[in-house]
Amino acid sequence: MLSSLLKDRQDVLDLQREQDKRDILESFISYACMGGPQIGSGTMLARAGYAYTTMPIKAFRAVAQGATVNETFWAFWELATLQKGARNELSNYRHGRNTHERPLDPANGRLTQLETLVR
C-alpha cells in the first residue's frame, strides 16, 4: 500500500516537473515578447518628453506612437493570460481534479486515503 502510494506520488511529481518546465519556457518567451513593446513605449514617451519640449505636434505624434505600441502589449498580455487560464482549466478537467474541493473536508478522497494509511 505504501509503495504504491509513493509510486503515485513520484508519478505526480514527474508530471508536475514536466509541466513546470513547459510553463517556464512559455513564460520566458511570452514575457520577452511583452517586454519589447513596453520598452518601445517607454522610449517613445521619453523622447516625446525630452526631445520635443518646444514642438507639441511632434511630441503628440511620439506619444501616440508609444500608446499604439503599448496597446499591442496589453492585447498580447490578455491573450497570454487567457491561454494560461484555459490550459489550467483543461488540465484540471482532464485529470478529474475538483478545484473547489476543500482540503480538510471529510468528503475529500485524498484525506480519507491518508487517514486510512495512518490507522
Phi and psi restraints in degrees (range 20) as a CNS / XPLOR table:
assign (resid 1 and name C) (resid 2 and name N)
       (resid 2 and name CA) (resid 2 and name C) 1.0 -68.1 20.0 2
assign (resid 2 and name N) (resid 2 and name CA)
       (resid 2 and name C) (resid 3 and name N) 1.0 -38.3 20.0 2
assign (resid 2 and name C) (resid 3 and name N)
       (resid 3 and name CA) (resid 3 and name C) 1.0 -66.5 20.0 2
assign (resid 3 and name N) (resid 3 and name CA)
       (resid 3 and name C) (resid 4 and name N) 1.0 -37.7 20.0 2
assign (resid 3 and name C) (resid 4 and name N)
       (resid 4 and name CA) (resid 4 and name C) 1.0 -68.5 20.0 2
assign (resid 4 and name N) (resid 4 and name CA)
       (resid 4 and name C) (resid 5 and name N) 1.0 -36.0 20.0 2
assign (resid 4 and name C) (resid 5 and name N)
       (resid 5 and name CA) (resid 5 and name C) 1.0 -65.7 20.0 2
assign (resid 5 and name N) (resid 5 and name CA)
       (resid 5 and name C) (resid 6 and name N) 1.0 -41.7 20.0 2
assign (resid 5 and name C) (resid 6 and name N)
       (resid 6 and name CA) (resid 6 and name C) 1.0 -66.7 20.0 2
assign (resid 6 and name N) (resid 6 and name CA)
       (resid 6 and name C) (resid 7 and name N) 1.0 -38.2 20.0 2
assign (resid 6 and name C) (resid 7 and name N)
       (resid 7 and name CA) (resid 7 and name C) 1.0 -65.3 20.0 2
assign (resid 7 and name N) (resid 7 and name CA)
       (resid 7 and name C) (resid 8 and name N) 1.0 -42.7 20.0 2
assign (resid 7 and name C) (resid 8 and name N)
       (resid 8 and name CA) (resid 8 and name C) 1.0 -60.7 20.0 2
assign (resid 8 and name N) (resid 8 and name CA)
       (resid 8 and name C) (resid 9 and name N) 1.0 -41.4 20.0 2
assign (resid 8 and name C) (resid 9 and name N)
       (resid 9 and name CA) (resid 9 and name C) 1.0 -62.8 20.0 2
assign (resid 9 and name N) (resid 9 and name CA)
       (resid 9 and name C) (resid 10 and name N) 1.0 -42.8 20.0 2
assign (resid 9 and name C) (resid 10 and name N)
       (resid 10 and name CA) (resid 10 and name C) 1.0 -64.8 20.0 2
assign (resid 10 and name N) (resid 10 and name CA)
       (resid 10 and name C) (resid 11 and name N) 1.0 -38.9 20.0 2
assign (resid 10 and name C) (resid 11 and name N)
       (resid 11 and name CA) (resid 11 and name C) 1.0 -62.9 20.0 2
assign (resid 11 and name N) (resid 11 and name CA)
       (resid 11 and name C) (resid 12 and name N) 1.0 -41.6 20.0 2
assign (resid 11 and name C) (resid 12 and name N)
       (resid 12 and name CA) (resid 12 and name C) 1.0 -64.7 20.0 2
assign (resid 12 and name N) (resid 12 and name CA)
       (resid 12 and name C) (resid 13 and name N) 1.0 -42.1 20.0 2
assign (resid 12 and name C) (resid 13 and name N)
       (resid 13 and name CA) (resid 13 and name C) 1.0 -65.5 20.0 2
assign (resid 13 and name N) (resid 13 and name CA)
       (resid 13 and name C) (resid 14 and name N) 1.0 -38.9 20.0 2
assign (resid 13 and name C) (resid 14 and name N)
       (resid 14 and name CA) (resid 14 and name C) 1.0 -64.5 20.0 2
assign (resid 14 and name N) (resid 14 and name CA)
       (resid 14 and name C) (resid 15 and name N) 1.0 -43.2 20.0 2
assign (resid 14 and name C) (resid 15 and name N)
       (resid 15 and name CA) (resid 15 and name C) 1.0 -63.8 20.0 2
assign (resid 15 and name N) (resid 15 and name CA)
       (resid 15 and name C) (resid 16 and name N) 1.0 -41.6 20.0 2
assign (resid 15 and name C) (resid 16 and name N)
       (resid 16 and name CA) (resid 16 and name C) 1.0 -63.9 20.0 2
assign (resid 16 and name N) (resid 16 and name CA)
       (resid 16 and name C) (resid 17 and name N) 1.0 -39.0 20.0 2
assign (resid 16 and name C) (resid 17 and name N)
       (resid 17 and name CA) (resid 17 and name C) 1.0 -63.1 20.0 2
assign (resid 17 and name N) (resid 17 and name CA)
       (resid 17 and name C) (resid 18 and name N) 1.0 -41.9 20.0 2
assign (resid 17 and name C) (resid 18 and name N)
       (resid 18 and name CA) (resid 18 and name C) 1.0 -65.3 20.0 2
assign (resid 18 and name N) (resid 18 and name CA)
       (resid 18 and name C) (resid 19 and name N) 1.0 -41.5 20.0 2
assign (resid 18 and name C) (resid 19 and name N)
       (resid 19 and name CA) (resid 19 and name C) 1.0 -65.7 20.0 2
assign (resid 19 and name N) (resid 19 and name CA)
       (resid 19 and name C) (resid 20 and name N) 1.0 -40.1 20.0 2
assign (resid 19 and name C) (resid 20 and name N)
       (resid 20 and name CA) (resid 20 and name C) 1.0 -64.2 20.0 2
assign (resid 20 and name N) (resid 20 and name CA)
       (resid 20 and name C) (resid 21 and name N) 1.0 -39.6 20.0 2
assign (resid 20 and name C) (resid 21 and name N)
       (resid 21 and name CA) (resid 21 and name C) 1.0 -62.8 20.0 2
assign (resid 21 and name N) (resid 21 and name CA)
       (resid 21 and name C) (resid 22 and name N) 1.0 -43.0 20.0 2
assign (resid 21 and name C) (resid 22 and name N)
       (resid 22 and name CA) (resid 22 and name C) 1.0 -66.8 20.0 2
assign (resid 22 and name N) (resid 22 and name CA)
       (resid 22 and name C) (resid 23 and name N) 1.0 -41.4 20.0 2
assign (resid 22 and name C) (resid 23 and name N)
       (resid 23 and name CA) (resid 23 and name C) 1.0 -62.9 20.0 2
assign (resid 23 and name N) (resid 23 and name CA)
       (resid 23 and name C) (resid 24 and name N) 1.0 -40.3 20.0 2
assign (resid 23 and name C) (resid 24 and name N)
       (resid 24 and name CA) (resid 24 and name C) 1.0 -64.2 20.0 2
assign (resid 24 and name N) (resid 24 and name CA)
       (resid 24 and name C) (resid 25 and name N) 1.0 -44.2 20.0 2
assign (resid 24 and name C) (resid 25 and name N)
       (resid 25 and name CA) (resid 25 and name C) 1.0 -63.1 20.0 2
assign (resid 25 and name N) (resid 25 and name CA)
       (resid 25 and name C) (resid 26 and name N) 1.0 -45.8 20.0 2
assign (resid 25 and name C) (resid 26 and name N)
       (resid 26 and name CA) (resid 26 and name C) 1.0 -65.7 20.0 2
assign (resid 26 and name N) (resid 26 and name CA)
       (resid 26 and name C) (resid 27 and name N) 1.0 -38.2 20.0 2
assign (resid 26 and name C) (resid 27 and name N)
       (resid 27 and name CA) (resid 27 and name C) 1.0 -65.6 20.0 2
assign (resid 27 and name N) (resid 27 and name CA)
       (resid 27 and name C) (resid 28 and name N) 1.0 -40.5 20.0 2
assign (resid 27 and name C) (resid 28 and name N)
       (resid 28 and name CA) (resid 28 and name C) 1.0 -60.6 20.0 2
assign (resid 28 and name N) (resid 28 and name CA)
       (resid 28 and name C) (resid 29 and name N) 1.0 -45.7 20.0 2
assign (resid 28 and name C) (resid 29 and name N)
       (resid 29 and name CA) (resid 29 and name C) 1.0 -67.3 20.0 2
assign (resid 29 and name N) (resid 29 and name CA)
       (resid 29 and name C) (resid 30 and name N) 1.0 -45.7 20.0 2
assign (resid 29 and name C) (resid 30 and name N)
       (resid 30 and name CA) (resid 30 and name C) 1.0 -68.6 20.0 2
assign (resid 30 and name N) (resid 30 and name CA)
       (resid 30 and name C) (resid 31 and name N) 1.0 -36.6 20.0 2
assign (resid 30 and name C) (resid 31 and name N)
       (resid 31 and name CA) (resid 31 and name C) 1.0 -68.8 20.0 2
assign (resid 31 and name N) (resid 31 and name CA)
       (resid 31 and name C) (resid 32 and name N) 1.0 -32.6 20.0 2
assign (resid 31 and name C) (resid 32 and name N)
       (resid 32 and name CA) (resid 32 and name C) 1.0 -66.0 20.0 2
assign (resid 32 and name N) (resid 32 and name CA)
       (resid 32 and name C) (resid 33 and name N) 1.0 -40.3 20.0 2
assign (resid 32 and name C) (resid 33 and name N)
       (resid 33 and name CA) (resid 33 and name C) 1.0 -68.0 20.0 2
assign (resid 33 and name N) (resid 33 and name CA)
       (resid 33 and name C) (resid 34 and name N) 1.0 -33.2 20.0 2
assign (resid 33 and name C) (resid 34 and name N)
       (resid 34 and name CA) (resid 34 and name C) 1.0 -81.2 20.0 2
assign (resid 34 and name N) (resid 34 and name CA)
       (resid 34 and name C) (resid 35 and name N) 1.0 -26.9 20.0 2
assign (resid 34 and name C) (resid 35 and name N)
       (resid 35 and name CA) (resid 35 and name C) 1.0 -72.2 20.0 2
assign (resid 35 and name N) (resid 35 and name CA)
       (resid 35 and name C) (resid 36 and name N) 1.0 -33.7 20.0 2
assign (resid 35 and name C) (resid 36 and name N)
       (resid 36 and name CA) (resid 36 and name C) 1.0 -58.8 20.0 2
assign (resid 36 and name N) (resid 36 and name CA)
       (resid 36 and name C) (resid 37 and name N) 1.0 -52.3 20.0 2
assign (resid 36 and name C) (resid 37 and name N)
       (resid 37 and name CA) (resid 37 and name C) 1.0 -62.1 20.0 2
assign (resid 37 and name N) (resid 37 and name CA)
       (resid 37 and name C) (resid 38 and name N) 1.0 -33.2 20.0 2
assign (resid 37 and name C) (resid 38 and name N)
       (resid 38 and name CA) (resid 38 and name C) 1.0 -65.2 20.0 2
assign (resid 38 and name N) (resid 38 and name CA)
       (resid 38 and name C) (resid 39 and name N) 1.0 -42.0 20.0 2
assign (resid 38 and name C) (resid 39 and name N)
       (resid 39 and name CA) (resid 39 and name C) 1.0 -64.9 20.0 2
assign (resid 39 and name N) (resid 39 and name CA)
       (resid 39 and name C) (resid 40 and name N) 1.0 -42.2 20.0 2
assign (resid 39 and name C) (resid 40 and name N)
       (resid 40 and name CA) (resid 40 and name C) 1.0 -62.9 20.0 2
assign (resid 40 and name N) (resid 40 and name CA)
       (resid 40 and name C) (resid 41 and name N) 1.0 -41.5 20.0 2
assign (resid 40 and name C) (resid 41 and name N)
       (resid 41 and name CA) (resid 41 and name C) 1.0 -63.6 20.0 2
assign (resid 41 and name N) (resid 41 and name CA)
       (resid 41 and name C) (resid 42 and name N) 1.0 -45.4 20.0 2
assign (resid 41 and name C) (resid 42 and name N)
       (resid 42 and name CA) (resid 42 and name C) 1.0 -62.9 20.0 2
assign (resid 42 and name N) (resid 42 and name CA)
       (resid 42 and name C) (resid 43 and name N) 1.0 -38.2 20.0 2
assign (resid 42 and name C) (resid 43 and name N)
       (resid 43 and name CA) (resid 43 and name C) 1.0 -64.1 20.0 2
assign (resid 43 and name N) (resid 43 and name CA)
       (resid 43 and name C) (resid 44 and name N) 1.0 -44.7 20.0 2
assign (resid 43 and name C) (resid 44 and name N)
       (resid 44 and name CA) (resid 44 and name C) 1.0 -65.2 20.0 2
assign (resid 44 and name N) (resid 44 and name CA)
       (resid 44 and name C) (resid 45 and name N) 1.0 -39.1 20.0 2
assign (resid 44 and name C) (resid 45 and name N)
       (resid 45 and name CA) (resid 45 and name C) 1.0 -69.5 20.0 2
assign (resid 45 and name N) (resid 45 and name CA)
       (resid 45 and name C) (resid 46 and name N) 1.0 -38.1 20.0 2
assign (resid 45 and name C) (resid 46 and name N)
       (resid 46 and name CA) (resid 46 and name C) 1.0 -65.4 20.0 2
assign (resid 46 and name N) (resid 46 and name CA)
       (resid 46 and name C) (resid 47 and name N) 1.0 -40.9 20.0 2
assign (resid 46 and name C) (resid 47 and name N)
       (resid 47 and name CA) (resid 47 and name C) 1.0 -64.2 20.0 2
assign (resid 47 and name N) (resid 47 and name CA)
       (resid 47 and name C) (resid 48 and name N) 1.0 -41.5 20.0 2
assign (resid 47 and name C) (resid 48 and name N)
       (resid 48 and name CA) (resid 48 and name C) 1.0 -63.3 20.0 2
assign (resid 48 and name N) (resid 48 and name CA)
       (resid 48 and name C) (resid 49 and name N) 1.0 -38.0 20.0 2
assign (resid 48 and name C) (resid 49 and name N)
       (resid 49 and name CA) (resid 49 and name C) 1.0 -76.7 20.0 2
assign (resid 49 and name N) (resid 49 and name CA)
       (resid 49 and name C) (resid 50 and name N) 1.0 -31.7 20.0 2
assign (resid 49 and name C) (resid 50 and name N)
       (resid 50 and name CA) (resid 50 and name C) 1.0 -104.8 20.0 2
assign (resid 50 and name N) (resid 50 and name CA)
       (resid 50 and name C) (resid 51 and name N) 1.0 -36.8 20.0 2
assign (resid 50 and name C) (resid 51 and name N)
       (resid 51 and name CA) (resid 51 and name C) 1.0 -87.7 20.0 2
assign (resid 51 and name N) (resid 51 and name CA)
       (resid 51 and name C) (resid 52 and name N) 1.0 -28.1 20.0 2
assign (resid 51 and name C) (resid 52 and name N)
       (resid 52 and name CA) (resid 52 and name C) 1.0 -114.9 20.0 2
assign (resid 52 and name N) (resid 52 and name CA)
       (resid 52 and name C) (resid 53 and name N) 1.0 43.6 20.0 2
assign (resid 52 and name C) (resid 53 and name N)
       (resid 53 and name CA) (resid 53 and name C) 1.0 -67.5 20.0 2
assign (resid 53 and name N) (resid 53 and name CA)
       (resid 53 and name C) (resid 54 and name N) 1.0 -28.6 20.0 2
assign (resid 53 and name C) (resid 54 and name N)
       (resid 54 and name CA) (resid 54 and name C) 1.0 -105.4 20.0 2
assign (resid 54 and name N) (resid 54 and name CA)
       (resid 54 and name C) (resid 55 and name N) 1.0 3.8 20.0 2
assign (resid 54 and name C) (resid 55 and name N)
       (resid 55 and name CA) (resid 55 and name C) 1.0 -124.4 20.0 2
assign (resid 55 and name N) (resid 55 and name CA)
       (resid 55 and name C) (resid 56 and name N) 1.0 86.8 20.0 2
assign (resid 55 and name C) (resid 56 and name N)
       (resid 56 and name CA) (resid 56 and name C) 1.0 -64.2 20.0 2
assign (resid 56 and name N) (resid 56 and name CA)
       (resid 56 and name C) (resid 57 and name N) 1.0 -30.7 20.0 2
assign (resid 56 and name C) (resid 57 and name N)
       (resid 57 and name CA) (resid 57 and name C) 1.0 -67.7 20.0 2
assign (resid 57 and name N) (resid 57 and name CA)
       (resid 57 and name C) (resid 58 and name N) 1.0 -44.8 20.0 2
assign (resid 57 and name C) (resid 58 and name N)
       (resid 58 and name CA) (resid 58 and name C) 1.0 -66.9 20.0 2
assign (resid 58 and name N) (resid 58 and name CA)
       (resid 58 and name C) (resid 59 and name N) 1.0 -37.1 20.0 2
assign (resid 58 and name C) (resid 59 and name N)
       (resid 59 and name CA) (resid 59 and name C) 1.0 -64.3 20.0 2
assign (resid 59 and name N) (resid 59 and name CA)
       (resid 59 and name C) (resid 60 and name N) 1.0 -42.9 20.0 2
assign (resid 59 and name C) (resid 60 and name N)
       (resid 60 and name CA) (resid 60 and name C) 1.0 -63.2 20.0 2
assign (resid 60 and name N) (resid 60 and name CA)
       (resid 60 and name C) (resid 61 and name N) 1.0 -41.3 20.0 2
assign (resid 60 and name C) (resid 61 and name N)
       (resid 61 and name CA) (resid 61 and name C) 1.0 -62.0 20.0 2
assign (resid 61 and name N) (resid 61 and name CA)
       (resid 61 and name C) (resid 62 and name N) 1.0 -42.1 20.0 2
assign (resid 61 and name C) (resid 62 and name N)
       (resid 62 and name CA) (resid 62 and name C) 1.0 -66.9 20.0 2
assign (resid 62 and name N) (resid 62 and name CA)
       (resid 62 and name C) (resid 63 and name N) 1.0 -38.9 20.0 2
assign (resid 62 and name C) (resid 63 and name N)
       (resid 63 and name CA) (resid 63 and name C) 1.0 -65.2 20.0 2
assign (resid 63 and name N) (resid 63 and name CA)
       (resid 63 and name C) (resid 64 and name N) 1.0 -41.6 20.0 2
assign (resid 63 and name C) (resid 64 and name N)
       (resid 64 and name CA) (resid 64 and name C) 1.0 -63.7 20.0 2
assign (resid 64 and name N) (resid 64 and name CA)
       (resid 64 and name C) (resid 65 and name N) 1.0 -40.9 20.0 2
assign (resid 64 and name C) (resid 65 and name N)
       (resid 65 and name CA) (resid 65 and name C) 1.0 -65.1 20.0 2
assign (resid 65 and name N) (resid 65 and name CA)
       (resid 65 and name C) (resid 66 and name N) 1.0 -41.5 20.0 2
assign (resid 65 and name C) (resid 66 and name N)
       (resid 66 and name CA) (resid 66 and name C) 1.0 -63.5 20.0 2
assign (resid 66 and name N) (resid 66 and name CA)
       (resid 66 and name C) (resid 67 and name N) 1.0 -39.7 20.0 2
assign (resid 66 and name C) (resid 67 and name N)
       (resid 67 and name CA) (resid 67 and name C) 1.0 -66.9 20.0 2
assign (resid 67 and name N) (resid 67 and name CA)
       (resid 67 and name C) (resid 68 and name N) 1.0 -37.4 20.0 2
assign (resid 67 and name C) (resid 68 and name N)
       (resid 68 and name CA) (resid 68 and name C) 1.0 -63.3 20.0 2
assign (resid 68 and name N) (resid 68 and name CA)
       (resid 68 and name C) (resid 69 and name N) 1.0 -44.3 20.0 2
assign (resid 68 and name C) (resid 69 and name N)
       (resid 69 and name CA) (resid 69 and name C) 1.0 -63.9 20.0 2
assign (resid 69 and name N) (resid 69 and name CA)
       (resid 69 and name C) (resid 70 and name N) 1.0 -39.5 20.0 2
assign (resid 69 and name C) (resid 70 and name N)
       (resid 70 and name CA) (resid 70 and name C) 1.0 -64.8 20.0 2
assign (resid 70 and name N) (resid 70 and name CA)
       (resid 70 and name C) (resid 71 and name N) 1.0 -36.1 20.0 2
assign (resid 70 and name C) (resid 71 and name N)
       (resid 71 and name CA) (resid 71 and name C) 1.0 -65.5 20.0 2
assign (resid 71 and name N) (resid 71 and name CA)
       (resid 71 and name C) (resid 72 and name N) 1.0 -34.3 20.0 2
assign (resid 71 and name C) (resid 72 and name N)
       (resid 72 and name CA) (resid 72 and name C) 1.0 -63.9 20.0 2
assign (resid 72 and name N) (resid 72 and name CA)
       (resid 72 and name C) (resid 73 and name N) 1.0 -36.7 20.0 2
assign (resid 72 and name C) (resid 73 and name N)
       (resid 73 and name CA) (resid 73 and name C) 1.0 -61.1 20.0 2
assign (resid 73 and name N) (resid 73 and name CA)
       (resid 73 and name C) (resid 74 and name N) 1.0 -47.1 20.0 2
assign (resid 73 and name C) (resid 74 and name N)
       (resid 74 and name CA) (resid 74 and name C) 1.0 -66.4 20.0 2
assign (resid 74 and name N) (resid 74 and name CA)
       (resid 74 and name C) (resid 75 and name N) 1.0 -36.8 20.0 2
assign (resid 74 and name C) (resid 75 and name N)
       (resid 75 and name CA) (resid 75 and name C) 1.0 -63.9 20.0 2
assign (resid 75 and name N) (resid 75 and name CA)
       (resid 75 and name C) (resid 76 and name N) 1.0 -43.5 20.0 2
assign (resid 75 and name C) (resid 76 and name N)
       (resid 76 and name CA) (resid 76 and name C) 1.0 -65.5 20.0 2
assign (resid 76 and name N) (resid 76 and name CA)
       (resid 76 and name C) (resid 77 and name N) 1.0 -39.1 20.0 2
assign (resid 76 and name C) (resid 77 and name N)
       (resid 77 and name CA) (resid 77 and name C) 1.0 -64.0 20.0 2
assign (resid 77 and name N) (resid 77 and name CA)
       (resid 77 and name C) (resid 78 and name N) 1.0 -41.9 20.0 2
assign (resid 77 and name C) (resid 78 and name N)
       (resid 78 and name CA) (resid 78 and name C) 1.0 -64.1 20.0 2
assign (resid 78 and name N) (resid 78 and name CA)
       (resid 78 and name C) (resid 79 and name N) 1.0 -41.3 20.0 2
assign (resid 78 and name C) (resid 79 and name N)
       (resid 79 and name CA) (resid 79 and name C) 1.0 -65.7 20.0 2
assign (resid 79 and name N) (resid 79 and name CA)
       (resid 79 and name C) (resid 80 and name N) 1.0 -40.2 20.0 2
assign (resid 79 and name C) (resid 80 and name N)
       (resid 80 and name CA) (resid 80 and name C) 1.0 -65.3 20.0 2
assign (resid 80 and name N) (resid 80 and name CA)
       (resid 80 and name C) (resid 81 and name N) 1.0 -39.4 20.0 2
assign (resid 80 and name C) (resid 81 and name N)
       (resid 81 and name CA) (resid 81 and name C) 1.0 -66.6 20.0 2
assign (resid 81 and name N) (resid 81 and name CA)
       (resid 81 and name C) (resid 82 and name N) 1.0 -42.6 20.0 2
assign (resid 81 and name C) (resid 82 and name N)
       (resid 82 and name CA) (resid 82 and name C) 1.0 -62.8 20.0 2
assign (resid 82 and name N) (resid 82 and name CA)
       (resid 82 and name C) (resid 83 and name N) 1.0 -43.0 20.0 2
assign (resid 82 and name C) (resid 83 and name N)
       (resid 83 and name CA) (resid 83 and name C) 1.0 -64.2 20.0 2
assign (resid 83 and name N) (resid 83 and name CA)
       (resid 83 and name C) (resid 84 and name N) 1.0 -43.3 20.0 2
assign (resid 83 and name C) (resid 84 and name N)
       (resid 84 and name CA) (resid 84 and name C) 1.0 -65.3 20.0 2
assign (resid 84 and name N) (resid 84 and name CA)
       (resid 84 and name C) (resid 85 and name N) 1.0 -42.0 20.0 2
assign (resid 84 and name C) (resid 85 and name N)
       (resid 85 and name CA) (resid 85 and name C) 1.0 -65.4 20.0 2
assign (resid 85 and name N) (resid 85 and name CA)
       (resid 85 and name C) (resid 86 and name N) 1.0 -41.9 20.0 2
assign (resid 85 and name C) (resid 86 and name N)
       (resid 86 and name CA) (resid 86 and name C) 1.0 -64.8 20.0 2
assign (resid 86 and name N) (resid 86 and name CA)
       (resid 86 and name C) (resid 87 and name N) 1.0 -39.5 20.0 2
assign (resid 86 and name C) (resid 87 and name N)
       (resid 87 and name CA) (resid 87 and name C) 1.0 -63.8 20.0 2
assign (resid 87 and name N) (resid 87 and name CA)
       (resid 87 and name C) (resid 88 and name N) 1.0 -41.5 20.0 2
assign (resid 87 and name C) (resid 88 and name N)
       (resid 88 and name CA) (resid 88 and name C) 1.0 -64.7 20.0 2
assign (resid 88 and name N) (resid 88 and name CA)
       (resid 88 and name C) (resid 89 and name N) 1.0 -41.7 20.0 2
assign (resid 88 and name C) (resid 89 and name N)
       (resid 89 and name CA) (resid 89 and name C) 1.0 -65.0 20.0 2
assign (resid 89 and name N) (resid 89 and name CA)
       (resid 89 and name C) (resid 90 and name N) 1.0 -42.2 20.0 2
assign (resid 89 and name C) (resid 90 and name N)
       (resid 90 and name CA) (resid 90 and name C) 1.0 -64.5 20.0 2
assign (resid 90 and name N) (resid 90 and name CA)
       (resid 90 and name C) (resid 91 and name N) 1.0 -39.2 20.0 2
assign (resid 90 and name C) (resid 91 and name N)
       (resid 91 and name CA) (resid 91 and name C) 1.0 -64.6 20.0 2
assign (resid 91 and name N) (resid 91 and name CA)
       (resid 91 and name C) (resid 92 and name N) 1.0 -43.4 20.0 2
assign (resid 91 and name C) (resid 92 and name N)
       (resid 92 and name CA) (resid 92 and name C) 1.0 -63.2 20.0 2
assign (resid 92 and name N) (resid 92 and name CA)
       (resid 92 and name C) (resid 93 and name N) 1.0 -39.5 20.0 2
assign (resid 92 and name C) (resid 93 and name N)
       (resid 93 and name CA) (resid 93 and name C) 1.0 -67.3 20.0 2
assign (resid 93 and name N) (resid 93 and name CA)
       (resid 93 and name C) (resid 94 and name N) 1.0 -43.7 20.0 2
assign (resid 93 and name C) (resid 94 and name N)
       (resid 94 and name CA) (resid 94 and name C) 1.0 -64.1 20.0 2
assign (resid 94 and name N) (resid 94 and name CA)
       (resid 94 and name C) (resid 95 and name N) 1.0 -38.1 20.0 2
assign (resid 94 and name C) (resid 95 and name N)
       (resid 95 and name CA) (resid 95 and name C) 1.0 -92.1 20.0 2
assign (resid 95 and name N) (resid 95 and name CA)
       (resid 95 and name C) (resid 96 and name N) 1.0 3.5 20.0 2
assign (resid 95 and name C) (resid 96 and name N)
       (resid 96 and name CA) (resid 96 and name C) 1.0 69.0 20.0 2
assign (resid 96 and name N) (resid 96 and name CA)
       (resid 96 and name C) (resid 97 and name N) 1.0 27.3 20.0 2
assign (resid 96 and name C) (resid 97 and name N)
       (resid 97 and name CA) (resid 97 and name C) 1.0 -84.5 20.0 2
assign (resid 97 and name N) (resid 97 and name CA)
       (resid 97 and name C) (resid 98 and name N) 1.0 136.1 20.0 2
assign (resid 97 and name C) (resid 98 and name N)
       (resid 98 and name CA) (resid 98 and name C) 1.0 -98.4 20.0 2
assign (resid 98 and name N) (resid 98 and name CA)
       (resid 98 and name C) (resid 99 and name N) 1.0 105.9 20.0 2
assign (resid 98 and name C) (resid 99 and name N)
       (resid 99 and name CA) (resid 99 and name C) 1.0 -74.0 20.0 2
assign (resid 99 and name N) (resid 99 and name CA)
       (resid 99 and name C) (resid 100 and name N) 1.0 -11.1 20.0 2
assign (resid 99 and name C) (resid 100 and name N)
       (resid 100 and name CA) (resid 100 and name C) 1.0 -98.7 20.0 2
assign (resid 100 and name N) (resid 100 and name CA)
       (resid 100 and name C) (resid 101 and name N) 1.0 4.7 20.0 2
assign (resid 100 and name C) (resid 101 and name N)
       (resid 101 and name CA) (resid 101 and name C) 1.0 -74.9 20.0 2
assign (resid 101 and name N) (resid 101 and name CA)
       (resid 101 and name C) (resid 102 and name N) 1.0 131.5 20.0 2
assign (resid 101 and name C) (resid 102 and name N)
       (resid 102 and name CA) (resid 102 and name C) 1.0 -80.4 20.0 2
assign (resid 102 and name N) (resid 102 and name CA)
       (resid 102 and name C) (resid 103 and name N) 1.0 137.3 20.0 2
assign (resid 102 and name C) (resid 103 and name N)
       (resid 103 and name CA) (resid 103 and name C) 1.0 -61.9 20.0 2
assign (resid 103 and name N) (resid 103 and name CA)
       (resid 103 and name C) (resid 104 and name N) 1.0 -35.4 20.0 2
assign (resid 103 and name C) (resid 104 and name N)
       (resid 104 and name CA) (resid 104 and name C) 1.0 -102.8 20.0 2
assign (resid 104 and name N) (resid 104 and name CA)
       (resid 104 and name C) (resid 105 and name N) 1.0 12.9 20.0 2
assign (resid 104 and name C) (resid 105 and name N)
       (resid 105 and name CA) (resid 105 and name C) 1.0 -70.3 20.0 2
assign (resid 105 and name N) (resid 105 and name CA)
       (resid 105 and name C) (resid 106 and name N) 1.0 134.1 20.0 2
assign (resid 105 and name C) (resid 106 and name N)
       (resid 106 and name CA) (resid 106 and name C) 1.0 -60.5 20.0 2
assign (resid 106 and name N) (resid 106 and name CA)
       (resid 106 and name C) (resid 107 and name N) 1.0 -21.7 20.0 2
assign (resid 106 and name C) (resid 107 and name N)
       (resid 107 and name CA) (resid 107 and name C) 1.0 -82.9 20.0 2
assign (resid 107 and name N) (resid 107 and name CA)
       (resid 107 and name C) (resid 108 and name N) 1.0 -4.2 20.0 2
assign (resid 107 and name C) (resid 108 and name N)
       (resid 108 and name CA) (resid 108 and name C) 1.0 -68.8 20.0 2
assign (resid 108 and name N) (resid 108 and name CA)
       (resid 108 and name C) (resid 109 and name N) 1.0 122.1 20.0 2
assign (resid 108 and name C) (resid 109 and name N)
       (resid 109 and name CA) (resid 109 and name C) 1.0 -64.6 20.0 2
assign (resid 109 and name N) (resid 109 and name CA)
       (resid 109 and name C) (resid 110 and name N) 1.0 -38.3 20.0 2
assign (resid 109 and name C) (resid 110 and name N)
       (resid 110 and name CA) (resid 110 and name C) 1.0 -66.0 20.0 2
assign (resid 110 and name N) (resid 110 and name CA)
       (resid 110 and name C) (resid 111 and name N) 1.0 -39.6 20.0 2
assign (resid 110 and name C) (resid 111 and name N)
       (resid 111 and name CA) (resid 111 and name C) 1.0 -64.2 20.0 2
assign (resid 111 and name N) (resid 111 and name CA)
       (resid 111 and name C) (resid 112 and name N) 1.0 -41.0 20.0 2
assign (resid 111 and name C) (resid 112 and name N)
       (resid 112 and name CA) (resid 112 and name C) 1.0 -62.4 20.0 2
assign (resid 112 and name N) (resid 112 and name CA)
       (resid 112 and name C) (resid 113 and name N) 1.0 -41.8 20.0 2
assign (resid 112 and name C) (resid 113 and name N)
       (resid 113 and name CA) (resid 113 and name C) 1.0 -60.8 20.0 2
assign (resid 113 and name N) (resid 113 and name CA)
       (resid 113 and name C) (resid 114 and name N) 1.0 -44.3 20.0 2
assign (resid 113 and name C) (resid 114 and name N)
       (resid 114 and name CA) (resid 114 and name C) 1.0 -65.4 20.0 2
assign (resid 114 and name N) (resid 114 and name CA)
       (resid 114 and name C) (resid 115 and name N) 1.0 -39.5 20.0 2
assign (resid 114 and name C) (resid 115 and name N)
       (resid 115 and name CA) (resid 115 and name C) 1.0 -65.5 20.0 2
assign (resid 115 and name N) (resid 115 and name CA)
       (resid 115 and name C) (resid 116 and name N) 1.0 -39.4 20.0 2
assign (resid 115 and name C) (resid 116 and name N)
       (resid 116 and name CA) (resid 116 and name C) 1.0 -70.2 20.0 2
assign (resid 116 and name N) (resid 116 and name CA)
       (resid 116 and name C) (resid 117 and name N) 1.0 -29.1 20.0 2
assign (resid 116 and name C) (resid 117 and name N)
       (resid 117 and name CA) (resid 117 and name C) 1.0 -71.6 20.0 2
assign (resid 117 and name N) (resid 117 and name CA)
       (resid 117 and name C) (resid 118 and name N) 1.0 -37.4 20.0 2
assign (resid 117 and name C) (resid 118 and name N)
       (resid 118 and name CA) (resid 118 and name C) 1.0 -70.3 20.0 2
assign (resid 118 and name N) (resid 118 and name CA)
       (resid 118 and name C) (resid 119 and name N) 1.0 -33.7 20.0 2
